[in-house]
């Protein structure tokens, strides 16, 4: 079957886009699934010549994050960019294609007792989960960010294709690599607006021998003092999570990992420091799971550590469910509205949600952070600023113009319409 853009025929596997092939309600016309970096290069070169707009997609678990593109012709699907995982056991690094599922990467490196310390927040039972490239594009990070940092701190090298088809590499396959600009960090969290990743090299960590969770339910007014004590703890927490729902108790859970002989006494010592909590052997069911349901408005909101409890209070007071990393001040908040397929959250419901977004954003800015609307029904998006105020926007615009002057890649999806 032919495709609407005959100039792309023969470059890689193509198919006409179907009803499901849209980004933020903007439909594409062609889905391309290149299998090699060379095919990605040829595809982007052709799109650049023809001024076709391209959005990159892995498993599509985060395809609704960010703004809808201002135009869309080609969906570049990375699911064939997998290949074998190159695992350097002695150096604690791994290299994999951008379309490799995170779960598959973890399975391979786990055979040597290693792990990529990234929590797949969007993974669901039986679902595809994130790809490595999709995780990098959105700088995915979950509870264990407190231990090793976000994914941007674990990416040490990438192979990429620029919007005009130029193939380039950044970083390398060793941890100590300081030559040149750190383009790998620049691309991490750029939502596919600067280049298409085809290969990623990441730093690994050993899997711990044992883990304990210390947690419990708190009255809302106990959250601030309990978190303050946990923030001061010298017991090397590897995760500190909070969950709160409007009108309910607040849950706190801390993760300790290490040797079997050492983790138990540390957990006991932590309970002595925080007597509101108790020792457990498994994570709570909400650990590492985004709040809300499909079709909800989802925010990522941040604050300095001393402001986390107040930010949680503001969000729940405005009807939002909250989960997130209280140990680093990065939370996710979700509304109860659901997209019913006809504009979801319409009318008063969208107004209420928009007011909640504004309140949370005002609080987060006052507390030293920011708020981004990751996902929302169309009626809510029309009422809110997705990204909010962003310093350095002019510089970011110049970077976009240098990498993608014709605005081929995901135009309009990122901050300030980049």
Secondary structure, 3 states (H helix, E strand, C coil): CCCCCHHHCCCCEEEECCCCCEECCEECCEEEECCCHHHHHHHHHHHHHHCCCEEEECCCCCCCCCCCCCCCCEEEECCCCCCCCEEECCCCEEEEECCCEHHHHHHHHHCCCEECCCCCCCCCCCCCCCEHHHHHHCCCCCCCHHHHCCHHHCEEEEEEECCCCCEEEEECCCCCCCCCCCHHHHHCCCCCCCCEEEEEEEECEECCCEEEEEEEEECHHHHHHHHHHHHHCCCCCCEEEEEECCCCCEEEEEEEEECHHHHHHHHHHHHHHCCCCEEECCCCCCCCCCCCCCCCCEEEEECCHHHHHHHHHHHHHCCCEEEEECCCCEEEEECCCCCCCCCCCCCHHHHHHHHHHHHHHHHHHHCCCCEEEEECCHHHHCCCCCCCCCCCHHHHHHHHHHHCCCCCECCCCCHHHC
